[in-house]
Amino acid sequence: MVAIEVAKRLRARGEDPVAVSADAIAVYRGLETLSGAPTAEERAELEHRLVGIAEAPEEFSAGRFAELARCEVDALMEQRRRPIVVGGTGLYMRAALAEIKLKPPVPTEVRAEVEREITERGSAALHEALDPDLAATVHPNDRKRVARMTELERAGLDPPRDAGALWTTRLRHPSLLIGLTMDRQELVARVARRVEEMAAGGAAEEARIAANAGASRTARAAIGFDEFQAGDLDTVRREHSAYARRQLTWMRKMPGIHLIDRTGASDDAVAAQVMTLLGENGAE
């Protein structure tokens, strides 16, 4: 993990870093394999905050996460400890770092109705019913976003029509933004290996236990939640690869981000590049 290697280098110069997870699924206890949450060994090497803080039946919104993450970051900075915000959920990362306006929660009955419909009819059916301009901003199979946009429409709230509008240069604190990229073929190969490791590590059992406990919609949004239970690893691989491509797309649109191509590079080599950027940006 690159963050661990960066932390080692920061400690060598007298700092005390802490990782703050910005992953929408890693907040759930019991979904560690599905979310790729840091292992106990990794957490022993680098303290991680906001990992495993919710139970599977809980709904967990970006607004709730923003409050928690901002408190963590602010407290760490007051203690003169360097927060390293890590993770793969774009909205959660920006919720932690930036001043963005998040839509209020919708009425419970609206959410329940949409959840019932999307379970019975599928996300593609609800996608067809969205305003055409809005539908053009989200993939029909993106269950979580289709549900959220449908909820907002039915609650009389204007859904965000430009995903890029969630990205802003108005950061709460001076921050060095790093995005890791790699060759497409290597990325696909890594995804395939990772899915096999997840399957061997008990991802299907995690999902079954969470489902039996009444997993919330936000918990069930974990990629492969249903597919691992069905043994459909091909679909899991496709979904992870598609998500990785979306990550690369929104990272490249982020203002002020520094992209590091890690094709064939070790975590240590990437960490060295990060430290160089820290020096160049006056963060030594």
Buried (B, 14 or more C-beta within 10 A) or exposed (E): BBBBBBBBBBEEEEEEBBBBBBBBBBBBBBBBBBBBBBEEEBBEBBBBBBBBBBBBEBEBBBEBBBEBBBEBBEEBEEEEBBBBBBBBBBBBBBBBBBEBEBBEBBEEEBBEBBBEBBEEEBBEEBBEEBEEEBBEBBBBBBBBBBBBBBBBBBBEEEBBEEBEEBBBEEBEEEBBBBBBBBEEEEBBEBBBEBBEEBBEBBBBEBBBBBBEEEBBBBBBBBBBBBBBBEEBBEBBBBBBBBBBEBBBEBBEEBEEBBBBEBEEBEBEEBBBBBBEBBEEBEEE
